[in-house]
Amino acid sequence: MSDEIIFREDMSVELVKSSASDADVVWAARVSTAGDKSLEDVGVDASKSEGLINYLARERHGSPFEHTSMTFFVSAPIFVFREFMRHRIASYNEESGRYRELKPVFYVPSKDRKLVQIGKAGSYTFVEGTSEQYEITVASIKETCQLAYENYQKMLAAGVAREVARAVLPVTLYSSMYVTMNARALMNFLSLRTARDGSHFPSYPQREIEMVAEKMEAHFAKLMPITYGAFEKSGRIAP
């Protein structure tokens, strides 16, 4: 094999570009009553309009939050991206196994990842697994990934096209992508992909995509603190 296999437990999220501030919400909202005078609100001190932003979030007047943009670079297992792309409220560009040789980086759950599902679909919880269950899980994943990548390399060495050879690789393989969304879309994503006490509509996300969402949320809270606070006050419901 050309590269040593790496196993990771974490997710990476980097904010690479943004045009998003609480002030953007203010001028977008005020055009409805002020028309061209709303241009005077571009770049204003949004702290003076906290009540307006809270009102918009509470009453679910969502379009002013759409006049923002955040682009994240995300590194996570393929199965996380498959869940991500259920959200048709963002733009995605992912690395391609057709055009580049994929690196041998695979996901294994950490020891604090709950392993056992109790209940049926629509009504279940996850609980801690035993040490034996964790050891079996990690050993099985590593064995599978090692064999899969070895076979991937064999096919490439034999001249098989990358787009064919990649078929043997499991969804635990790490991929990377850019994802761009506005604040309204991000709040919708966070409402569904994080579990928080106090949410008006509880969510039960898979832990791995929640790990990504938590990192995105931290960036959002720094960029738009008033909007983020309004999101929290409104029970984490997207406006």
DOPA-350998 format. One line per 2 residues: number of its first residue (from 1); their letters; for each residue x, y, z of C-alpha. Coordinates in steps of 0.1 Angstrom, whole numbers. Layout:
N
NUM> A> X:Y:Z ~ ...
***
This chain:
239
1> MS> 0:0:0 ~ 13:35:-9
3> DE> 0:51:23 ~ -3:40:59
5> II> -39:36:70 ~ -51:63:95
7> FR> -81:59:118 ~ -98:90:132
9> ED> -125:96:158 ~ -130:133:151
11> MS> -146:156:125 ~ -131:187:110
13> VE> -150:219:102 ~ -133:251:90
15> LV> -151:284:82 ~ -133:294:50
17> KS> -154:323:38 ~ -184:343:51
19> SA> -206:373:44 ~ -228:370:75
21> SD> -236:395:103 ~ -265:405:124
23> AD> -266:438:105 ~ -274:419:73
25> VV> -307:408:89 ~ -315:444:99
27> WA> -314:460:64 ~ -330:430:47
29> AR> -359:433:71 ~ -363:470:71
31> VS> -367:473:33 ~ -403:461:37
33> TA> -412:494:55 ~ -383:518:46
35> GD> -377:510:9 ~ -345:526:-3
37> KS> -339:542:31 ~ -330:507:43
39> LE> -297:512:25 ~ -288:535:54
41> DV> -289:504:77 ~ -262:485:58
43> GV> -234:480:82 ~ -252:495:112
45> DA> -246:485:148 ~ -270:456:150
47> SK> -270:456:188 ~ -295:485:186
49> SE> -318:462:167 ~ -317:431:189
51> GL> -355:434:195 ~ -362:433:157
53> IN> -340:402:152 ~ -357:385:182
55> YL> -391:394:167 ~ -382:380:133
57> AR> -370:347:148 ~ -399:344:172
59> ER> -426:351:146 ~ -407:330:120
61> HG> -402:358:94 ~ -373:340:79
63> SP> -364:356:46 ~ -342:384:62
65> FE> -319:357:75 ~ -313:344:40
67> HT> -292:375:30 ~ -261:359:45
69> SM> -236:333:34 ~ -212:309:51
71> TF> -189:285:34 ~ -174:256:55
73> FV> -147:230:46 ~ -158:198:62
75> SA> -138:166:66 ~ -160:136:77
77> PI> -168:100:68 ~ -188:95:36
79> FV> -219:83:56 ~ -221:117:73
81> FR> -221:134:39 ~ -250:112:28
83> EF> -270:125:57 ~ -258:160:51
85> MR> -271:160:15 ~ -306:153:27
87> HR> -306:190:34 ~ -314:205:0
89> IA> -308:240:14 ~ -271:243:7
91> SY> -246:241:-21 ~ -221:212:-20
93> NE> -188:203:-37 ~ -172:171:-26
95> ES> -138:156:-35 ~ -141:130:-63
97> GR> -129:94:-63 ~ -131:95:-101
99> YR> -103:121:-103 ~ -80:115:-74
101> EL> -67:85:-55 ~ -85:84:-22
103> KP> -64:85:9 ~ -67:57:35
105> VF> -83:77:63 ~ -112:59:81
107> YV> -136:66:109 ~ -138:45:141
109> PS> -161:55:170 ~ -146:68:202
111> KD> -151:51:235 ~ -178:76:245
113> RK> -199:68:214 ~ -231:51:225
115> LV> -233:17:206 ~ -266:0:216
117> QI> -300:10:202 ~ -330:3:224
119> GK> -365:5:209 ~ -379:6:174
121> AG> -378:31:146 ~ -394:63:156
123> SY> -391:56:193 ~ -356:46:204
125> TF> -326:56:224 ~ -289:48:224
127> VE> -271:36:255 ~ -235:28:264
129> GT> -221:-4:250 ~ -199:-29:269
131> SE> -161:-29:266 ~ -165:-61:246
133> QY> -189:-45:222 ~ -166:-16:217
135> EI> -136:-38:211 ~ -155:-59:186
137> TV> -168:-28:168 ~ -134:-12:164
139> AS> -116:-44:155 ~ -142:-52:128
141> IK> -141:-17:113 ~ -103:-17:112
143> ET> -101:-52:96 ~ -127:-43:70
145> CQ> -111:-10:61 ~ -76:-25:59
147> LA> -88:-52:35 ~ -108:-28:14
149> YE> -80:-4:9 ~ -56:-32:1
151> NY> -80:-44:-26 ~ -84:-8:-38
153> QK> -47:-5:-42 ~ -45:-39:-60
155> ML> -70:-27:-86 ~ -53:6:-91
157> AA> -19:-11:-96 ~ -36:-34:-122
159> GV> -47:-4:-142 ~ -83:-4:-131
161> AR> -99:31:-133 ~ -102:50:-100
163> EV> -140:53:-105 ~ -143:15:-106
165> AR> -117:7:-79 ~ -134:29:-54
167> AV> -164:6:-53 ~ -147:-16:-27
169> LP> -142:12:-2 ~ -166:15:28
171> VT> -186:46:38 ~ -163:50:69
173> LY> -138:65:45 ~ -132:102:51
175> SS> -141:126:23 ~ -140:164:22
177> MY> -164:190:8 ~ -173:227:8
179> VT> -208:234:20 ~ -223:269:16
181> MN> -255:280:32 ~ -273:310:46
183> AR> -282:316:83 ~ -318:305:79
185> AL> -307:272:63 ~ -280:267:89
187> MN> -306:272:117 ~ -328:246:100
189> FL> -298:222:98 ~ -289:228:135
191> SL> -325:223:146 ~ -325:188:131
193> RT> -289:177:136 ~ -283:186:172
195> AR> -300:174:204 ~ -305:201:230
197> DG> -326:204:261 ~ -351:232:257
199> SH> -357:226:220 ~ -394:230:211
201> FP> -391:201:188 ~ -366:175:201
203> SY> -343:160:175 ~ -324:127:176
205> PQ> -295:130:152 ~ -268:104:145
207> RE> -239:113:167 ~ -214:117:139
209> IE> -233:143:120 ~ -241:161:153
211> MV> -203:164:158 ~ -201:183:126
213> AE> -231:204:134 ~ -217:214:168
215> KM> -186:228:151 ~ -206:247:125
217> EA> -228:261:153 ~ -198:274:172
219> HF> -187:294:141 ~ -223:307:136
221> AK> -225:319:172 ~ -194:340:168
223> LM> -204:354:134 ~ -240:363:143
225> PI> -243:364:181 ~ -277:383:182
227> TY> -292:360:156 ~ -278:329:174
229> GA> -293:342:207 ~ -327:347:190
231> FE> -325:311:176 ~ -319:298:212
233> KS> -347:319:227 ~ -371:307:201
235> GR> -366:271:211 ~ -340:263:183
237> IA> -367:265:156 ~ -356:279:122
239> P> -375:310:113
***
